[in-house]
C-alpha cells in the first residue's frame, strides 16, 4: 500500500484492446490499496501523424504551434484511458500537463520541467480518484503549452513521483526490464534485478532505448526508485536506484549504438588552442561530441577525430570547413561505424575489464578504431557491420552461457 | 479598418488545401488593415472519429472526459491553421479556449459561456498578431475543460466579438448566406442581404442549419453584427442585426424541419390541471415541447397532441405511459411528420400571411395536421412526404418567380 506512479508509452495504448490492458494494470494496482497516478503517452503513431500533417502545411512551423498541436495527442490518450477505467466502474480523472501542475521553461519542443505544483494531483488522490496524466507536456511562463521532447513522458512520470514522494515509479514498456544486452539479438542475456542510476544513464546514453535519459537524471536527483517492466507480461522488472546489489557481476550490460558518425579532421595546424577552437565552434551549433582522439599528423599538423550523432554529421563537417582554412578533403565524415560499450559500476575496482573486452574483440578479428573509458564504462568504435558480432562476443566473455 | 472576428467551421478546414484557403481569407482581412481573431472548429470528421473511439472503450463515458477528448480536435485545427498562416510570413498565435479567456459553467458537454476574459486576446492583438482561437471550448470553475456543445464555435466567435467590441463577426460556412428557402431544393430562392436577430432565431430553430441558436441569442444580447458568408466564394453574405431593411418582403424565408415527432395522447381525463401535470412530467425529463393542440374527446375525456424532437419521441411516450393510468394504445408517436414554417417580422403588420400560406398548401392538396403561430412565424405540421412540395409551394406564393 502506498503511492505508485505508472507510465505507459505509446505502443502500450496503441489501440482499444491495449488501452483496456493498461486500464486493468492500473485497476489491479489500485485494488491492492494503492493510490495510483498513471502518466500516458500519445497512442501509437499519433505524434508522427500530427508531425506529418504539420509538415504538409508548413515544414518550418514554429515550435510553439508544434507543441500546441502535438500535446493534443496525450490529451486524447489520457481521456480515452480514463474512459476505459470508468467503464470498469472505478473513480478516475484525467489531467492535462498544466492541470497536473507541470511548469516548464520556455524552450518549446524540448522544455525542461521547472516544478510540479502538486495541489490538484493531491486533491484528486485525496478523493480516492485514480489520476491519469497526459505526459510529455507542461505550461511555460507565457501560459503556453510546451512539450518535453520525445521520450518526455518518462520524465513526466519521474517528476510526479518526486513531487508526490511516491513509493515507486513504474515505467511500463514492451520489454521486461533492463538486460545485459539486447535479448532479441544476443544469446544468453540476463534480465537485471537492480541497476544504479549512473549505470542506467550510461546504458541510456549508449543506445539501450529503455529509459529516457532526462528521466534517469531526474530520478537520481530526487532519489526516485524506478522500475522498468513490461505492460504485456506481468513479471517483476528491473529496479533503478542509488545502490544496487551487484549479483556477482562486474558489468551490467553490453550495448550497441549505431547512431554515430565519426568525423576526422586531418592536417590541423599544430598550434595551441586549436582543439578548443574547433570544439567551441561545434558547441555553438549545439553539436554534442562524444569520443575524441587526437594524434600527431605529418609535418607540423595533427589529426583530430571525434564522434557525433549521425544527424549532426553533415552540420559538423560544414561547421569545421567554414571555420578553418583546411585543404579540400581534409574533413571526412564516416557514418558506417558503431559504438559498443560495457557498463558497470563494478569495473572501477576490478582491473582487467578493458583487456577482457579487447581480447573478445581480437578473437573475432574486429578492429577497434577508437576507445573511450569512464569510471563505469568502456566504449569502442568499430565498423558498423561488426557491431552485432562484437556485442555477442563481448557479452559472452562477461556472461558465459552456463 | 477595425477588429474583425471570423469563424470557420469543420468543413472549411477539412484538409490542407482548405486550411490554406482559410489562411488566405484571414490574411486578406489582415492585409486590409484589420485586426483579426479567427475561431476555428475541428477538422472535418475529427469530432465524429473521436466520439467513435470513445464509444469503443466506453459507450457511457463521462461528459467530463468526453470534453477533454473532443476539445483536442479544435486544439489540433487551431495550431494547424496558425502554421499555415506562419508559412505565408504573417505574425500569428493560436490560443486554446482557456487561453483565450473562455470561462463557462460546469455543464460538461453543453456548457454556457459565463465570461470571456479578454486580457490575453487584447495582448496578442496589441502585438499585431493574427489570433487563432480553438472554438467550442472553455474552462469551468474546477479548471476543467468544457465544450459548448455542437455548433459551439459560432457561439465562441460571437462571444469574442462581444468581449472585444469587434466591428463585425463573420461566420464562414459552405453556403453564401441566409436564403428565403433551401436553395438546393427550392427554385427561385433569394439570398437575404439583411435579417433581424429574431428572424434568424426563428429560422435557426425551424431547421435552417446556418447559424447555431445560442450564438444568435448572444449576438442579440450584446448587439454583435453577424455576417453569414461562404468560405469558398468571396461574395457578400447575409448580415444579421437588430433592425434590418425589409426589401419589400413580408417574410424572410420558408423552412422545413423533419426532426419532429408528433405525440398524441388520447382519452385524458377532462380534469383541471391535467395538461400542466403532463407537460411538467416532460419538462422534468428535459423534453422540449413545441406545437400543442388540445381537443375535446369522447365522453369526459380530451385528447392532447404535441410535437417534440424525434430523438425525444420514445422517452416522451414512456414518460406519459408511466405517469398516467391510460388505456393501452392511447399514447401514439408519429415520426412521419414535418414542420413547414414561414418567418418574417413583416407579417405582424400584414394580415393575410396565414391565409396565403394555407391557400398554397390547399392548392397542392396538402393536409395540415397542426398549426402554430407567433408574432414573426407561422408553422404547420404536415406529412413528412409532403414537406418538400409544401416548401416549394409556399415559397412560390410569397416569392413569385419573375
Interface residues (C-beta under 8 A of the other chain):
Chain A: X16 X19 X20 X50 X53 X54 X56 X57 X58 X60 X61 X62 X64 X65 X66 X68 X69 X71 X72 X75 X76 X78 X79 X80 X82 X83 X84 X86 X87 X93 X94 X96 X99 X120 X143 X144 X145
Chain B: X16 X19 X20 X50 X53 X54 X56 X57 X58 X60 X61 X62 X64 X65 X66 X68 X69 X71 X72 X75 X76 X78 X79 X80 X82 X83 X84 X86 X87 X93 X94 X96 X99 X120 X143 X144 X145
